[in-house]
Amino acid sequence: MTRTNRLGAAIAVAAAIACASSGCAVIPVSGPFTIDEGDGGGSMSKPFQRMIAIPPRPRWSPQQVVDGLRAAMAAYDGDTRVLMQYLTPEAQHAWSPDGPVTVIDNGYKLAFDPKNTAEQSAFTLTGTQVARIEDDDRYVPANADLSWKFTVVKTPQGGYRIASITDPDTGRPVRGLLLTRADVDRAYRATNLYYLNSPPGSEGTDTNRLVVDRVRLRVRPTESFAETIVERLLKGPSQALQGAVYSVFPPEMRVVSVRQADERVVITLSGPLAAYEEIERPLKLQLRWSLSDNNVVNGREIEVHLDGDTAEPMTVEANLKDTGQDPAVSQAYYTSRGAVRSIDQEGPGLPVQGPAGQPNTANTDLTVSAQGDLVAARSKAGGIWVSRVAADGKWERWIQGDYQDLTPPSWHRDGTLWTYDRRSGAVLRCYPSGGRGAERIAAPALDGLDVTSLRIARDGVRVAVTIGKNEVRVGALARSAGSPMLANFQPLVLPDSQGKDEITDIAWHDGEHLLVLSNNKASQTVKEVNVGDGTTETLPGYKDRFESLAALGDRILGNTADEILEFNLDKQGWSPKINADVGPPIFPLG
């Protein structure tokens, strides 16, 4: 469907929404219809239902006016004219749709004040806040009670208008849109944007790797979703990755058009852009993966033009491959009596070469580097020790410290080794040579917190920490004034736990998904959480409780006290793998 046809179809749709006290119902005027923005694969758009807001009617009751405002918020498309008609002139100055979007569960309630009169009424909306969509389009999960008070007055012209929207506990005005989960599911799309782990033009084997920034973008009837994605990509990363990732697109860059031409997608940009030879590959990677991963340009080449530039356009190949985010070694391992052994297809494999493959009851929390050539362990002899996987390898202490004070070691994909020293309250990093000793890395957001584990993600950018026994926070490895710093930490909201479940283990699956193993008196849960927006999948349990987890690609391993199991995606259950002398499973990094 062309842009003109899409717009015509959108104009043909009109709907009013009336919200009952227990939720929100859709009352069609000449719809609502699903506007076919594409076939889900070949088009550059996404199917969605668009609601057209209607202004308040003179004969509406006060509650209908409140319901109408809520419906107009759900239909909001950036034009404030209909929304403002629900408000008195004074309220129009006090309230604004700008700011974070508050998302509540669908089953909210609207109660009226028994002191209401014919001239003034008050209604209190109560429900559970499930998320917040920030100004930078981040979807931040929440779990909190929410109350908004709507005061409605009769106008001299007749009819009712809303005089104020406040917090009933404080009396302070509240701002921004209030949407239900259903409203967000209808009007927004979870979207993966891709940025770089290093500045454009950097050289080295670990440059131009992609890092996912997950946002929620509102579907617009006046433009293709492909255009919406490119426009948002150019704005740069969300606050979750600020200072930690890079983009080839300067802040001044703008989208002129995104259109389909035969079997190509033609993107025209306006603004300064570095010489193609310096940014060609990272530009291709950012555009290709941001569009392909969201299923809007499947199988098509992309042409990139600069407005007014007569040079040949840049062609982004349809089969462009990422340089990869996973480690070079995908071999699975496990520990047995302090020795690292491989896991073969049939079960237990051979011990690794050198001292890391020999039993050692002093070593715990063993972990394997990205290349599979180094093994690190927290030692009861004190400190973090490392051995090469080689016949002539030997254990060397890379990081000093007491066993109880240091968290289990975590490898970065660049070969550095990380831990947290609980006694000094410091994040420590050690280079591969080990000779430079450990250096402190700034992490002001962790000051004064009880950090019990620290894990670097496979993308080399994100970082997960556990705080005490019940909390997980996710941040990023950023740079401040040229120096590394752990920053941008946010709590990870785990559904149904209310922060009471004890976190037993965390493990990165990739750069975007974190496995969380948690326990309470009654049960144990294994959750895989998309750290970008909190989307959570709960894996089936097992008859025995797991002690730790490891994951990579399409594989998830866990160990109980007696056996190692692998999660079977087809059967959606756990299959025994090894059942003698088992310890934690290991994948490189994670």
Sequence and secondary structure as in RCSB ss.txt:
>XXXX:A:sequence
MTRTNRLGAAIAVAAAIACASSGCAVIPVSGPFTIDEGDGGGSMSKPFQRMIAIPPRPRWSPQQVVDGLRAAMAA
YDGDTRVLMQYLTPEAQHAWSPDGPVTVIDNGYKLAFDPKNTAEQSAFTLTGTQVARIEDDDRYVPANADLSWKF
TVVKTPQGGYRIASITDPDTGRPVRGLLLTRADVDRAYRATNLYYLNSPPGSEGTDTNRLVVDRVRLRVRPTESF
AETIVERLLKGPSQALQGAVYSVFPPEMRVVSVRQADERVVITLSGPLAAYEEIERPLKLQLRWSLSDNNVVNGR
EIEVHLDGDTAEPMTVEANLKDTGQDPAVSQAYYTSRGAVRSIDQEGPGLPVQGPAGQPNTANTDLTVSAQGDLV
AARSKAGGIWVSRVAADGKWERWIQGDYQDLTPPSWHRDGTLWTYDRRSGAVLRCYPSGGRGAERIAAPALDGLD
VTSLRIARDGVRVAVTIGKNEVRVGALARSAGSPMLANFQPLVLPDSQGKDEITDIAWHDGEHLLVLSNNKASQT
VKEVNVGDGTTETLPGYKDRFESLAALGDRILGNTADEILEFNLDKQGWSPKINADVGPPIFPLG
>XXXX:A:secstr
  HHHHHHHHHT  EEEE  TTS EEEESS   EE    SSSSSS  EE        TT  HHHHHHHHHHHHHT
  S  HHHHTTB HHHHHH  S S EEEE S  EEEE TT  SSEEEEEEEEEEEEEE TT  EEEEEEEEEEEE
EEEE TTSSEEEEEEE TTT  B  S EEEHHHHHHHEEEEEEEEESS TT  STT S EEEEEEEEE  TTS H
HHHHHHHHHT   GGGTTT B SS TT EEEEEEEETTEEEEEEES    HHHHHHHHHHHHHHHHHTTTSSTT 
EEEEEETT  S  EEE TT     SS S    EEEETTEEEEE SSSEEEE SSGGGS  TTEEEEEE TTSSEE
EEEETTSSEEEEESSTT   EEEE   TTTB   EE TTS EEEEETTTTEEEEE TTSTT EEEEB GGGTTS 
EEEEEE TTSSEEEEEETTTEEEEEEEEEETTEEEEEEEEE   TTTTT SEEEEEEESSSSEEEEEEE SS EE
EEEEETTT  EEEE   SS  SEEEEETTEEEEE SS EEEEETTTTEEEEEE SS   EE S  
